[in-house]
Amino acid sequence: EVELVASVRGLLPAGLSLRLPCATAGFVFDVYAIAWFRQAPGNEFDVLSCMSRGAHNTYYSNSVKGRFTISSDNAKKTVYLEMNNLKPGDTAVYYCALEPTLTPTAPQEDYDYTYWGQGTQVTVSS
């Protein structure tokens, strides 16, 4: 089970920082790749960041590199996306996703992931 716990209500002002938690149950992060995607209205899923099994390798898209950070807490079975300097262009529904894998790198396509959080809306005002 994957549950995206964060519930962000209302408009967030640009420049704000926000951390999205994604609580999981029954997953061992050492054998799962983890990723964060977002989907803006009318758009496809965009990969933001992904982390390989065991957190050995990470990837960030150009749109969030330097602003967003992916992390995981094995003890809490929770994945995080730390978002800094939010911009109106970051407005979207955000999803965490997990996929069991034996590879040293994490997949970067949404169709490669089997387990998804339910998504949470993030709206940033200018």
Short mmCIF file of the C-alpha atoms (twelve columns), coordinates in Angstrom:
data_MODEL
# 
_entry.id   MODEL 
# 
loop_
_atom_site.group_PDB 
_atom_site.id 
_atom_site.type_symbol 
_atom_site.label_atom_id 
_atom_site.label_alt_id 
_atom_site.label_comp_id 
_atom_site.label_asym_id 
_atom_site.label_seq_id 
_atom_site.Cartn_x 
_atom_site.Cartn_y 
_atom_site.Cartn_z 
_atom_site.pdbx_PDB_model_num 
ATOM 1   C CA . GLU A 1   0.000  0.000  0.000   1 
ATOM 2   C CA . VAL A 2   1.243  3.449  -0.911  1 
ATOM 3   C CA . GLU A 3   -0.353 6.514  0.601   1 
ATOM 4   C CA . LEU A 4   0.582  10.060 -0.261  1 
ATOM 5   C CA . VAL A 5   -0.152 11.643 3.074   1 
ATOM 6   C CA . ALA A 6   0.267  15.306 2.291   1 
ATOM 7   C CA . SER A 7   -2.917 17.244 1.854   1 
ATOM 8   C CA . VAL A 8   -2.201 20.741 0.678   1 
ATOM 9   C CA . ARG A 9   -5.196 23.033 0.661   1 
ATOM 10  C CA . GLY A 10  -5.496 26.468 -0.823  1 
ATOM 11  C CA . LEU A 11  -2.950 28.446 -2.757  1 
ATOM 12  C CA . LEU A 12  0.720  28.417 -1.894  1 
ATOM 13  C CA . PRO A 13  2.653  31.611 -2.511  1 
ATOM 14  C CA . ALA A 14  5.570  31.466 -4.916  1 
ATOM 15  C CA . GLY A 15  8.916  31.058 -3.225  1 
ATOM 16  C CA . LEU A 16  7.575  28.821 -0.493  1 
ATOM 17  C CA . SER A 17  9.171  25.512 0.494   1 
ATOM 18  C CA . LEU A 18  7.108  22.384 0.998   1 
ATOM 19  C CA . ARG A 19  7.872  18.771 1.823   1 
ATOM 20  C CA . LEU A 20  5.567  16.081 0.494   1 
ATOM 21  C CA . PRO A 21  5.590  12.796 2.444   1 
ATOM 22  C CA . CYS A 22  4.575  9.512  0.899   1 
ATOM 23  C CA . ALA A 23  3.927  6.847  3.518   1 
ATOM 24  C CA . THR A 24  4.215  3.234  2.476   1 
ATOM 25  C CA . ALA A 25  3.396  -0.120 3.988   1 
ATOM 26  C CA . GLY A 26  4.886  -3.448 3.041   1 
ATOM 27  C CA . PHE A 27  7.741  -2.072 0.939   1 
ATOM 28  C CA . VAL A 28  11.429 -2.673 1.510   1 
ATOM 29  C CA . PHE A 29  13.209 0.285  -0.026  1 
ATOM 30  C CA . ASP A 30  16.369 -1.717 -0.634  1 
ATOM 31  C CA . VAL A 31  14.643 -3.547 -3.483  1 
ATOM 32  C CA . TYR A 32  12.395 -0.798 -4.787  1 
ATOM 33  C CA . ALA A 33  13.053 2.142  -7.036  1 
ATOM 34  C CA . ILE A 34  11.206 5.266  -5.932  1 
ATOM 35  C CA . ALA A 35  10.047 8.176  -8.036  1 
ATOM 36  C CA . TRP A 36  8.039  11.379 -7.916  1 
ATOM 37  C CA . PHE A 37  5.913  12.463 -10.858 1 
ATOM 38  C CA . ARG A 38  3.541  15.306 -11.428 1 
ATOM 39  C CA . GLN A 39  0.729  15.912 -13.856 1 
ATOM 40  C CA . ALA A 40  -0.534 19.338 -14.769 1 
ATOM 41  C CA . PRO A 41  -4.004 19.695 -16.331 1 
ATOM 42  C CA . GLY A 42  -4.017 18.443 -19.885 1 
ATOM 43  C CA . ASN A 43  -0.465 17.169 -19.662 1 
ATOM 44  C CA . GLU A 44  1.127  13.773 -19.367 1 
ATOM 45  C CA . PHE A 45  3.033  12.565 -16.328 1 
ATOM 46  C CA . ASP A 46  6.363  14.302 -15.886 1 
ATOM 47  C CA . VAL A 47  9.111  12.594 -13.937 1 
ATOM 48  C CA . LEU A 48  10.607 14.917 -11.356 1 
ATOM 49  C CA . SER A 49  13.023 12.718 -9.510  1 
ATOM 50  C CA . CYS A 50  13.787 9.078  -8.960  1 
ATOM 51  C CA . MET A 51  15.967 7.106  -6.600  1 
ATOM 52  C CA . SER A 52  17.410 3.675  -7.223  1 
ATOM 53  C CA . ARG A 53  17.029 0.769  -4.874  1 
ATOM 54  C CA . GLY A 54  19.043 1.341  -1.752  1 
ATOM 55  C CA . ALA A 55  19.247 5.054  -2.613  1 
ATOM 56  C CA . HIS A 56  22.528 4.595  -4.475  1 
ATOM 57  C CA . ASN A 57  21.624 6.780  -7.448  1 
ATOM 58  C CA . THR A 58  19.262 9.684  -7.930  1 
ATOM 59  C CA . TYR A 59  17.943 11.552 -10.952 1 
ATOM 60  C CA . TYR A 60  16.383 14.991 -11.225 1 
ATOM 61  C CA . SER A 61  14.685 16.530 -14.222 1 
ATOM 62  C CA . ASN A 62  16.031 19.846 -15.419 1 
ATOM 63  C CA . SER A 63  12.854 21.577 -14.304 1 
ATOM 64  C CA . VAL A 64  13.473 20.793 -10.629 1 
ATOM 65  C CA . LYS A 65  17.205 20.174 -10.383 1 
ATOM 66  C CA . GLY A 66  18.651 22.290 -7.601  1 
ATOM 67  C CA . ARG A 67  15.208 23.017 -6.108  1 
ATOM 68  C CA . PHE A 68  13.733 19.600 -5.285  1 
ATOM 69  C CA . THR A 69  15.264 16.770 -3.276  1 
ATOM 70  C CA . ILE A 70  14.120 13.167 -3.054  1 
ATOM 71  C CA . SER A 71  14.794 11.186 0.092   1 
ATOM 72  C CA . SER A 72  13.581 8.180  2.005   1 
ATOM 73  C CA . ASP A 73  13.357 7.153  5.636   1 
ATOM 74  C CA . ASN A 74  13.552 3.397  5.906   1 
ATOM 75  C CA . ALA A 75  12.533 3.365  9.555   1 
ATOM 76  C CA . LYS A 76  9.379  5.345  8.836   1 
ATOM 77  C CA . LYS A 77  8.819  3.647  5.460   1 
ATOM 78  C CA . THR A 78  8.261  7.086  4.036   1 
ATOM 79  C CA . VAL A 79  9.476  8.793  0.889   1 
ATOM 80  C CA . TYR A 80  9.811  12.555 0.713   1 
ATOM 81  C CA . LEU A 81  9.996  15.238 -1.915  1 
ATOM 82  C CA . GLU A 82  11.437 18.459 -0.565  1 
ATOM 83  C CA . MET A 83  10.414 21.332 -2.807  1 
ATOM 84  C CA . ASN A 84  12.069 24.726 -2.480  1 
ATOM 85  C CA . ASN A 85  11.420 28.027 -4.195  1 
ATOM 86  C CA . LEU A 86  8.077  26.904 -5.558  1 
ATOM 87  C CA . LYS A 87  6.955  28.522 -8.789  1 
ATOM 88  C CA . PRO A 88  3.536  28.831 -10.425 1 
ATOM 89  C CA . GLY A 89  4.790  26.354 -13.040 1 
ATOM 90  C CA . ASP A 90  5.043  23.752 -10.286 1 
ATOM 91  C CA . THR A 91  1.253  23.680 -10.030 1 
ATOM 92  C CA . ALA A 92  0.164  20.084 -10.629 1 
ATOM 93  C CA . VAL A 93  -0.978 16.885 -8.973  1 
ATOM 94  C CA . TYR A 94  2.032  15.166 -7.420  1 
ATOM 95  C CA . TYR A 95  2.440  11.411 -7.196  1 
ATOM 96  C CA . CYS A 96  4.945  9.093  -5.588  1 
ATOM 97  C CA . ALA A 97  5.567  5.718  -7.185  1 
ATOM 98  C CA . LEU A 98  7.507  2.554  -6.391  1 
ATOM 99  C CA . GLU A 99  8.688  -0.358 -8.471  1 
ATOM 100 C CA . PRO A 100 10.560 -3.507 -7.459  1 
ATOM 101 C CA . THR A 101 13.780 -3.701 -9.399  1 
ATOM 102 C CA . LEU A 102 17.128 -5.441 -9.567  1 
ATOM 103 C CA . THR A 103 18.799 -2.698 -11.623 1 
ATOM 104 C CA . PRO A 104 21.202 -0.131 -10.135 1 
ATOM 105 C CA . THR A 105 19.317 2.795  -11.659 1 
ATOM 106 C CA . ALA A 106 15.702 3.841  -11.247 1 
ATOM 107 C CA . PRO A 107 13.274 3.905  -14.168 1 
ATOM 108 C CA . GLN A 108 12.236 7.336  -15.360 1 
ATOM 109 C CA . GLU A 109 8.977  6.537  -17.155 1 
ATOM 110 C CA . ASP A 110 5.588  6.465  -15.439 1 
ATOM 111 C CA . TYR A 111 4.650  3.198  -17.154 1 
ATOM 112 C CA . ASP A 112 7.587  1.481  -15.472 1 
ATOM 113 C CA . TYR A 113 6.024  1.907  -12.019 1 
ATOM 114 C CA . THR A 114 3.439  -0.416 -10.559 1 
ATOM 115 C CA . TYR A 115 2.655  1.113  -7.158  1 
ATOM 116 C CA . TRP A 116 1.329  4.666  -6.937  1 
ATOM 117 C CA . GLY A 117 0.194  7.054  -4.261  1 
ATOM 118 C CA . GLN A 118 -3.186 8.657  -4.769  1 
ATOM 119 C CA . GLY A 119 -1.796 12.058 -5.705  1 
ATOM 120 C CA . THR A 120 -2.006 15.427 -4.033  1 
ATOM 121 C CA . GLN A 121 -2.719 18.800 -5.596  1 
ATOM 122 C CA . VAL A 122 -0.099 21.515 -5.238  1 
ATOM 123 C CA . THR A 123 -1.138 24.956 -6.438  1 
ATOM 124 C CA . VAL A 124 1.336  27.812 -6.446  1 
ATOM 125 C CA . SER A 125 0.206  31.388 -6.938  1 
ATOM 126 C CA . SER A 126 2.295  34.106 -8.485  1 
# 
